Amino acid sequence: MRAVLLSVVFFVCSVVALAQERFLHIADITISGNEKTKPQTILREFRCKAGDSLPEDNLDSELRNFADNLHRLMLFNNIEVSSSQADSTDAITVNVNVVERWYYWVYPILEIADRNLTSYFHYKDYRKINYGVAFDWLNFRGRNEMLNFKLRLGYKEHYAVSYQKPNIGRNRRSGVWAKVEYFRQKKDIASIAECKPVYAENENVYIRRMFDAGIGYVFRPSVNYDFSLSLAYQNIISRDTLLAPEGRSVQNFIVPSFAFDYDNRDSKVCPTSGIHAKMDVDVFSELESSSFAFASLGLEYNTSIYRSRIFYHGSISHRQFIGSYDEVPVNKRIDLCSDYIIRGFEYYYILGRNFSALQNTFSIKILNRRDFMLPKWIPAKFRNPYIQIYVDLFADLAYCSNFASDFEAENPLAQKPIYSAGAGLSFETYYDRVLKVYAAYNGNFNFVGFFVDYRTPIYKKF
C-alpha cells in the first residue's frame, strides 16, 4: 500500500512540475549571410524546426548545440546563433548569421612526402617532395557537396577524383561518395626494422603502383552520429626484390567496410568541449581466391573538457588485425598503422597485431582570440583572420603486441610500455589551420626531440 501511495505522490508531483514548466514555441528560423549555402543545409544541423516547442530551460543548450553542429561542417568563418522573443508571448524566432568561407580552391601542390616535417628533416632525403595541382570545390552547389581533382607528381605520384554528396532524401539522412585514385612511386618502404623504415628504390622503374576505387553510403539518423558502408577495389603491383621475393607481385583486394561515427564537439580540428567516438572495420578479401585474407578493426574515443582556463584533451585508440598477422602484407601493415603516432615517436613505425594508446593533453590559453582586419583589396572571405595561442603539456602511453617471435626485428617495442611526455605551443587561426611546435621526451629510445606538426584540414576521402 505504501508503494502505491508513493507512486501516486510521485506521479502528481511530476504532473505539477511539468505543468509549471514554461515552453517556448519556435515561430520562425531566419538565416542571413548564406550567399552560397542552401538554407536546408543549415537547418539540417538543428534538432528543432519551425513549429516545434521546447522547454525554456533547454533553449540556450539547443542554440549552443546548433552552433557547434554548424562549426563541424567547416563551411563558415563565423557563426552566430541567437533568439528573439516578443514581449509577453511564448513565441520565439531563432536567428542564424554566418560568414561563409572560400569554397573554390585551385592551388599548386608543394609538400613533403613524409609523415610530417620532423621525419622529413630527420631522414634527410630531400628528394621526398611532391608537386602538382589540385582543385577542391567545397560546398558544391551550396549543399555541402565536395568535388575534388588532384594531379600530383614527384616522390609519390597521385592522380585522383572524388565526389561526396550528403543530405539526400526527403529527411536528408542519407549520403553517398565515390572515388578513383592511382598512386605510383620509384621509392617506397619495403620493410620495418627496429621500428624504422627500410626503403627499396629504382630510379628507372616505378616499383609500386596502386589503383584504388570505391563507393560508399552514409546513413545519418541524427545530427551527431552516422553509419557508413563502403566497397573498394585495390590493385597493388610491386616490382622489386625487396618488395616481392620473386621480383614482382600483384595484390588484388575487395574491401567491404563499415564505420560508426559520433561527434558532438564544438570543432573537428580545435575542440574545446564534447566527445568524438568512432569505429571502423575493413575486411580484405583476395579477389583471385575469393577468400578472406585479413581484417582491420579501429576504435577511437576523444574527449575535450574546459575547466578554469585549462583545456583537457584525452584520446584512447586501438587498432587490431583480425586473422593471421603473417598473412598481412607489409605495405598494408604500414598503411593501416601509420596514422597511429605517439608524440615523440614521429620517426618510428610501431607495427603489431594489436596497438592501443592513451594520449593526454592539458592546454592553457595564453593569448585569447585576437581578430585582425586586413586591407579591403583582399577578398572578404579572407579579410578577418584571427589567432589564439595555447601552451600544451602532454603525456602519451601505448602498448603493442605481436604474439609472434618472427616480428621482434620489426618491432622491438612489442610487449613493452611505450611512453613519452613533453610540452609545446599551439597556434590556431582561421580556416582551421593549426601549427604545433613541441619538445618531447621519448622514454623508450631515451632522447628529447623537437617536433613540428602543421594541420591543413580539408576533409576528403583521399
C-alpha positions as CSV (number, residue, x, y, z in Angstrom):
1,M,0.0,0.0,0.0
2,R,2.9,2.4,0.9
3,A,4.5,1.7,-2.5
4,V,1.2,2.6,-4.3
5,L,0.9,5.8,-2.3
6,L,4.4,6.8,-3.1
7,S,3.9,6.2,-6.8
8,V,0.8,8.3,-6.8
9,V,2.6,11.1,-5.0
10,F,5.5,11.0,-7.4
11,F,3.1,11.0,-10.4
12,V,1.2,14.0,-9.1
13,C,4.4,15.9,-8.4
14,S,5.7,15.2,-11.9
15,V,2.5,16.4,-13.5
16,V,2.5,19.6,-11.4
17,A,6.2,20.3,-12.3
18,L,5.5,19.7,-15.9
19,A,2.5,22.0,-15.8
20,Q,4.6,24.7,-14.2
21,E,7.5,24.4,-16.8
22,R,7.3,27.1,-19.4
23,F,7.5,26.0,-23.1
24,L,8.6,28.2,-25.9
25,H,7.2,28.0,-29.4
26,I,9.7,28.3,-32.4
27,A,7.6,30.6,-34.7
28,D,10.4,31.1,-37.3
29,I,14.1,30.5,-38.1
30,T,15.8,33.2,-40.0
31,I,19.2,32.8,-41.8
32,S,21.4,35.5,-43.1
33,G,24.9,35.6,-44.7
34,N,24.4,32.4,-46.7
35,E,25.3,33.6,-50.2
36,K,26.0,30.1,-51.5
37,T,24.8,27.7,-48.8
38,K,21.2,26.5,-49.2
39,P,19.0,27.1,-46.1
40,Q,18.2,23.3,-45.8
41,T,22.0,22.6,-45.4
42,I,22.0,24.8,-42.3
43,L,18.6,23.7,-41.0
44,R,19.7,20.1,-41.2
45,E,22.1,20.8,-38.2
46,F,19.3,22.0,-35.9
47,R,17.4,19.3,-33.9
48,C,14.3,21.6,-33.9
49,K,12.3,23.1,-36.7
50,A,9.9,25.9,-37.0
51,G,6.6,25.0,-35.3
52,D,8.3,22.9,-32.5
53,S,8.1,23.7,-28.8
54,L,10.9,23.2,-26.2
55,P,11.3,23.9,-22.5
56,E,12.6,27.4,-21.8
57,D,15.4,25.9,-19.7
58,N,16.7,24.0,-22.8
59,L,16.8,26.9,-25.2
60,D,20.4,28.0,-24.5
61,S,21.8,24.5,-24.8
62,E,19.9,23.8,-28.0
63,L,21.2,27.0,-29.6
64,R,24.7,26.2,-28.5
65,N,24.5,22.7,-30.0
66,F,23.2,24.2,-33.2
67,A,26.2,26.5,-33.4
68,D,28.6,23.6,-32.7
69,N,27.0,21.5,-35.4
70,L,27.4,24.3,-37.9
71,H,31.1,24.7,-36.9
72,R,31.7,21.0,-37.6
73,L,30.6,21.5,-41.2
74,M,33.7,23.6,-41.7
75,L,31.8,25.9,-44.2
76,F,31.8,29.1,-42.2
77,N,34.4,31.5,-40.8
78,N,32.0,32.9,-38.2
79,I,28.6,31.7,-36.8
80,E,26.2,33.5,-34.6
81,V,23.0,31.8,-33.3
82,S,20.6,33.7,-31.1
83,S,16.9,34.0,-30.3
84,S,14.4,36.9,-30.1
85,Q,11.1,37.0,-28.3
86,A,8.2,39.3,-28.4
87,D,7.1,40.7,-25.1
88,S,4.5,38.6,-23.1
89,T,4.5,35.8,-25.7
90,D,5.9,32.3,-25.8
91,A,6.8,32.6,-29.5
92,I,10.5,33.0,-30.4
93,T,12.5,33.5,-33.6
94,V,15.8,31.7,-34.0
95,N,18.3,33.9,-35.8
96,V,21.3,32.4,-37.6
97,N,24.0,34.6,-39.1
98,V,27.0,33.1,-40.9
99,V,30.1,34.3,-42.7
100,E,30.9,31.9,-45.5
101,R,34.4,30.6,-46.3
102,W,36.0,30.5,-49.7
103,Y,34.8,27.3,-51.4
104,Y,36.8,27.2,-54.7
105,W,40.4,26.1,-54.2
106,V,42.6,25.7,-57.2
107,Y,46.1,25.6,-55.8
108,P,49.6,24.4,-56.5
109,I,50.9,21.4,-54.5
110,L,54.3,21.7,-53.0
111,E,54.6,19.4,-50.0
112,I,56.9,17.0,-48.2
113,A,56.3,13.3,-49.0
114,D,56.8,12.1,-45.4
115,R,54.6,11.6,-42.4
116,N,55.4,15.0,-41.1
117,L,58.0,17.8,-41.3
118,T,60.1,16.4,-38.4
119,S,60.5,13.0,-40.1
120,Y,61.5,14.7,-43.4
121,F,64.4,16.5,-41.8
122,H,65.4,13.6,-39.6
123,Y,65.9,11.1,-42.5
124,K,67.4,13.9,-44.7
125,D,66.1,12.5,-48.0
126,Y,65.4,15.9,-49.5
127,R,64.1,14.3,-52.8
128,K,60.9,13.4,-50.9
129,I,58.9,16.3,-52.4
130,N,55.5,16.2,-54.1
131,Y,54.4,18.9,-56.5
132,G,51.4,19.4,-58.8
133,V,48.0,21.0,-58.8
134,A,44.7,20.3,-57.0
135,F,41.1,21.5,-57.3
136,D,38.7,21.3,-54.4
137,W,35.2,22.6,-54.8
138,L,33.8,22.7,-51.3
139,N,30.1,23.2,-50.6
140,F,29.4,22.4,-54.2
141,R,26.0,23.8,-55.3
142,G,25.5,25.1,-51.7
143,R,24.6,21.6,-50.5
144,N,27.8,20.7,-48.6
145,E,28.8,18.5,-51.5
146,M,32.5,18.2,-52.3
147,L,34.2,17.7,-55.7
148,N,38.0,17.0,-55.8
149,F,40.6,16.6,-58.5
150,K,44.3,16.0,-57.9
151,L,47.3,15.8,-60.2
152,R,50.4,15.3,-58.1
153,L,53.9,14.4,-59.4
154,G,57.2,14.0,-57.6
155,Y,58.2,11.4,-55.0
156,K,54.7,9.8,-54.7
157,E,52.6,10.5,-57.8
158,H,48.9,10.7,-57.1
159,Y,46.0,11.1,-59.6
160,A,42.6,11.2,-58.1
161,V,39.0,12.4,-58.4
162,S,36.3,12.1,-55.7
163,Y,32.8,13.3,-55.0
164,Q,30.7,13.4,-51.8
165,K,27.0,14.2,-51.6
166,P,25.3,14.3,-48.1
167,N,21.7,15.1,-47.2
168,I,19.9,13.0,-49.8
169,G,16.2,12.2,-49.5
170,R,13.2,13.9,-48.0
171,N,14.6,13.7,-44.5
172,R,18.2,14.4,-45.7
173,R,19.5,11.5,-43.7
174,S,21.5,9.7,-46.5
175,G,24.7,10.5,-48.3
176,V,26.9,8.9,-50.9
177,W,30.5,9.2,-52.0
178,A,32.8,7.8,-54.8
179,K,36.5,8.0,-55.5
180,V,39.0,6.8,-58.1
181,E,42.7,7.2,-57.4
182,Y,46.0,6.0,-58.7
183,F,49.5,6.1,-57.0
184,R,52.9,5.2,-58.3
185,Q,56.4,5.8,-56.9
186,K,60.0,4.8,-57.6
187,K,60.9,4.5,-53.9
188,D,58.8,3.0,-51.1
189,I,59.1,1.3,-47.8
190,A,60.0,-2.3,-48.2
191,S,60.1,-3.3,-44.5
192,I,60.4,-2.1,-41.0
193,A,63.5,-2.9,-38.9
194,E,63.6,-1.8,-35.3
195,C,60.7,0.5,-35.9
196,K,62.5,2.4,-38.7
197,P,61.7,2.2,-42.5
198,V,63.9,0.2,-44.9
199,Y,63.4,1.5,-48.4
200,A,63.5,-0.1,-51.9
201,E,64.4,2.2,-54.8
202,N,64.8,2.1,-58.6
203,E,65.4,5.3,-60.5
204,N,64.2,3.8,-63.8
205,V,61.1,1.8,-62.8
206,Y,58.1,2.5,-60.7
207,I,58.4,-0.1,-58.1
208,R,55.0,0.4,-56.5
209,R,51.7,1.1,-58.3
210,M,48.3,1.2,-56.7
211,F,44.8,1.6,-58.1
212,D,42.0,2.3,-55.6
213,A,38.3,2.8,-56.5
214,G,35.5,2.8,-54.0
215,I,31.9,3.8,-53.4
216,G,30.1,4.4,-50.1
217,Y,26.8,5.1,-48.4
218,V,26.3,7.1,-45.2
219,F,23.1,7.0,-43.1
220,R,22.8,9.9,-40.6
221,P,19.7,9.3,-38.5
222,S,20.7,12.0,-36.0
223,V,22.7,15.3,-36.1
224,N,25.5,13.8,-34.0
225,Y,26.1,10.3,-35.4
226,D,26.1,8.3,-38.6
227,F,26.7,4.8,-40.0
228,S,28.6,4.1,-43.3
229,L,29.1,1.2,-45.6
230,S,31.6,1.2,-48.4
231,L,33.1,-1.2,-51.0
232,A,36.5,-0.7,-52.6
233,Y,38.7,-2.4,-55.1
234,Q,42.5,-2.2,-54.7
235,N,45.1,-3.4,-57.1
236,I,48.7,-3.1,-55.9
237,I,51.7,-4.0,-58.2
238,S,55.2,-4.3,-56.7
239,R,58.4,-4.6,-58.7
240,D,61.5,-5.1,-56.6
241,T,63.2,-8.0,-54.9
242,L,62.8,-6.2,-51.5
243,L,59.1,-5.7,-52.1
244,A,58.5,-9.1,-53.6
245,P,60.7,-12.1,-53.3
246,E,60.1,-13.1,-57.0
247,G,60.8,-9.6,-58.2
248,R,57.1,-8.9,-59.0
249,S,53.9,-9.4,-57.1
250,V,50.2,-8.4,-57.7
251,Q,47.7,-7.9,-54.9
252,N,44.0,-7.6,-55.7
253,F,41.7,-6.9,-52.8
254,I,38.0,-6.4,-52.5
255,V,37.5,-4.4,-49.3
256,P,34.0,-4.0,-47.8
257,S,34.0,-1.6,-44.8
258,F,31.7,-0.5,-42.0
259,A,32.1,2.6,-39.8
260,F,30.3,4.3,-37.0
261,D,31.0,7.9,-36.0
262,Y,29.6,10.0,-33.1
263,D,30.6,13.7,-32.7
264,N,29.2,16.4,-30.6
265,R,32.4,18.6,-30.3
266,D,32.4,22.3,-31.0
267,S,35.1,21.8,-33.6
268,K,36.6,18.9,-35.6
269,V,40.1,20.4,-35.5
270,C,40.4,22.5,-32.4
271,P,37.7,21.3,-30.0
272,T,37.3,22.8,-26.5
273,S,34.3,20.6,-25.4
274,G,32.5,17.5,-26.4
275,I,33.3,13.9,-27.4
276,H,34.1,12.1,-30.6
277,A,33.9,8.3,-30.8
278,K,34.3,6.1,-33.9
279,M,34.7,2.6,-35.0
280,D,35.8,1.2,-38.4
281,V,36.1,-2.3,-39.7
282,D,37.9,-3.1,-43.0
283,V,37.7,-6.7,-44.4
284,F,40.3,-7.6,-47.1
285,S,39.4,-10.4,-49.4
286,E,41.7,-11.7,-52.1
287,L,40.0,-11.4,-55.5
288,E,41.6,-14.4,-57.1
289,S,40.8,-16.9,-54.4
290,S,37.6,-15.1,-53.2
291,S,38.7,-15.9,-49.7
292,F,39.2,-13.9,-46.5
293,A,42.7,-12.5,-46.1
294,F,42.6,-10.4,-43.0
295,A,40.5,-7.6,-41.4
296,S,41.4,-4.4,-39.5
297,L,39.4,-3.1,-36.5
298,G,39.9,0.5,-35.4
299,L,38.4,2.1,-32.3
300,E,38.9,5.7,-31.1
301,Y,37.4,7.9,-28.3
302,N,38.3,11.6,-27.8
303,T,37.1,14.0,-25.2
304,S,37.6,17.7,-24.6
305,I,36.8,19.4,-21.3
306,Y,37.2,23.1,-20.2
307,R,37.7,24.0,-16.5
308,S,39.0,27.3,-15.1
309,R,41.1,28.3,-18.2
310,I,42.5,24.8,-18.6
311,F,41.5,22.6,-21.5
312,Y,41.9,18.9,-21.2
313,H,42.0,16.7,-24.4
314,G,42.1,12.9,-23.9
315,S,42.3,10.2,-26.6
316,I,42.0,6.4,-26.4
317,S,42.7,4.5,-29.6
318,H,43.0,0.8,-30.6
319,R,44.0,-0.9,-33.8
320,Q,43.8,-4.6,-34.2
321,F,44.3,-7.1,-37.1
322,I,41.9,-10.0,-37.3
323,G,43.1,-13.2,-38.9
324,S,46.7,-14.4,-39.4
325,Y,49.1,-11.5,-38.9
326,D,51.6,-13.4,-41.0
327,E,49.3,-13.0,-44.0
328,V,49.0,-9.2,-43.7
329,P,51.4,-7.7,-46.4
330,V,54.0,-5.3,-45.0
331,N,52.6,-2.5,-47.1
332,K,49.1,-2.9,-45.6
333,R,50.5,-3.1,-42.1
334,I,52.2,0.2,-42.7
335,D,49.2,1.8,-44.4
336,L,46.8,0.8,-41.6
337,C,49.2,1.7,-38.7
338,S,51.0,4.8,-39.9
339,D,48.3,7.2,-38.6
340,Y,48.8,5.9,-35.0
341,I,51.6,8.2,-34.0
342,I,52.7,8.7,-30.4
343,R,54.2,12.1,-29.8
344,G,58.0,11.8,-29.6
345,F,57.9,8.7,-32.0
346,E,57.4,10.6,-35.2
347,Y,60.5,8.9,-36.7
348,Y,59.2,5.4,-36.0
349,Y,56.6,2.9,-37.3
350,I,55.1,0.9,-34.4
351,L,53.6,-2.1,-36.1
352,G,51.9,-5.0,-34.4
353,R,48.8,-7.2,-34.3
354,N,47.3,-5.1,-31.6
355,F,48.1,-1.5,-30.8
356,S,46.5,0.6,-28.0
357,A,47.3,4.2,-26.9
358,L,46.2,6.7,-24.3
359,Q,47.1,10.3,-25.0
360,N,46.5,13.2,-22.5
361,T,47.0,16.9,-23.2
362,F,46.4,19.9,-20.9
363,S,46.3,23.2,-22.7
364,I,46.3,26.7,-21.2
365,K,45.3,29.6,-23.4
366,I,48.0,32.3,-23.2
367,L,46.6,34.5,-25.9
368,N,42.8,34.9,-26.2
369,R,41.4,35.1,-29.7
370,R,42.7,38.2,-31.4
371,D,40.9,39.3,-34.6
372,F,42.5,41.3,-37.4
373,M,41.1,43.3,-40.2
374,L,43.1,43.1,-43.4
375,P,43.0,45.7,-46.3
376,K,39.8,45.9,-48.3
377,W,41.5,44.8,-51.5
378,I,41.8,41.3,-50.0
379,P,38.6,39.2,-50.7
380,A,36.1,39.5,-47.9
381,K,36.3,35.7,-47.1
382,F,40.0,36.1,-46.2
383,R,39.8,39.6,-44.6
384,N,39.2,38.7,-41.0
385,P,41.9,36.3,-39.7
386,Y,42.4,35.5,-36.0
387,I,44.9,33.9,-33.8
388,Q,44.9,32.3,-30.4
389,I,47.8,30.5,-28.7
390,Y,48.0,27.7,-26.2
391,V,50.7,26.1,-24.0
392,D,50.4,22.3,-24.1
393,L,51.6,19.8,-21.6
394,F,51.2,16.2,-22.7
395,A,51.9,12.5,-21.8
396,D,51.3,9.5,-24.0
397,L,51.2,5.8,-23.2
398,A,50.9,2.9,-25.7
399,Y,51.2,-0.8,-25.8
400,C,51.7,-3.0,-28.9
401,S,51.7,-6.8,-29.1
402,N,52.6,-9.3,-31.9
403,F,52.5,-12.7,-30.1
404,A,55.0,-13.9,-32.7
405,S,58.8,-14.0,-32.3
406,D,59.3,-13.7,-36.0
407,F,58.4,-10.0,-35.7
408,E,60.8,-9.0,-33.0
409,A,63.2,-7.5,-35.5
410,E,60.3,-5.4,-37.0
411,N,59.2,-4.0,-33.6
412,P,61.4,-4.5,-30.6
413,L,58.9,-2.5,-28.5
414,A,56.3,-5.2,-28.7
415,Q,55.0,-6.3,-25.2
416,K,56.6,-3.3,-23.6
417,P,55.2,0.0,-22.4
418,I,55.7,2.8,-24.9
419,Y,55.7,6.2,-23.4
420,S,56.6,9.9,-23.9
421,A,55.9,13.3,-22.4
422,G,56.5,16.9,-23.4
423,A,55.4,20.4,-23.8
424,G,54.9,22.9,-26.6
425,L,52.8,25.7,-28.2
426,S,49.8,25.5,-30.4
427,F,48.9,28.4,-32.8
428,E,45.3,28.4,-34.1
429,T,44.0,30.6,-36.9
430,Y,41.0,30.7,-39.3
431,Y,40.2,28.0,-41.8
432,D,41.0,25.6,-39.0
433,R,44.8,25.9,-39.5
434,V,46.8,24.7,-36.5
435,L,50.6,24.9,-36.1
436,K,52.1,22.8,-33.2
437,V,55.7,23.2,-32.0
438,Y,56.7,20.9,-29.1
439,A,59.6,19.1,-27.4
440,A,59.0,15.5,-26.4
441,Y,61.0,13.0,-24.3
442,N,61.0,9.5,-25.9
443,G,61.1,7.1,-23.0
444,N,61.9,4.0,-25.0
445,F,64.8,5.4,-27.1
446,N,65.9,7.9,-24.3
447,F,66.1,11.2,-26.2
448,V,64.5,14.6,-26.4
449,G,63.3,15.7,-29.8
450,F,61.8,18.9,-31.2
451,F,58.8,18.4,-33.5
452,V,56.6,20.4,-35.8
453,D,53.0,19.5,-36.7
454,Y,51.1,21.6,-39.2
455,R,47.5,20.7,-40.0
456,T,45.6,21.9,-43.1
457,P,42.3,20.0,-42.7
458,I,40.4,19.7,-45.9
459,Y,38.4,16.6,-45.1
460,K,38.0,14.3,-48.0
461,K,38.0,10.6,-49.0
462,F,41.6,10.7,-50.3
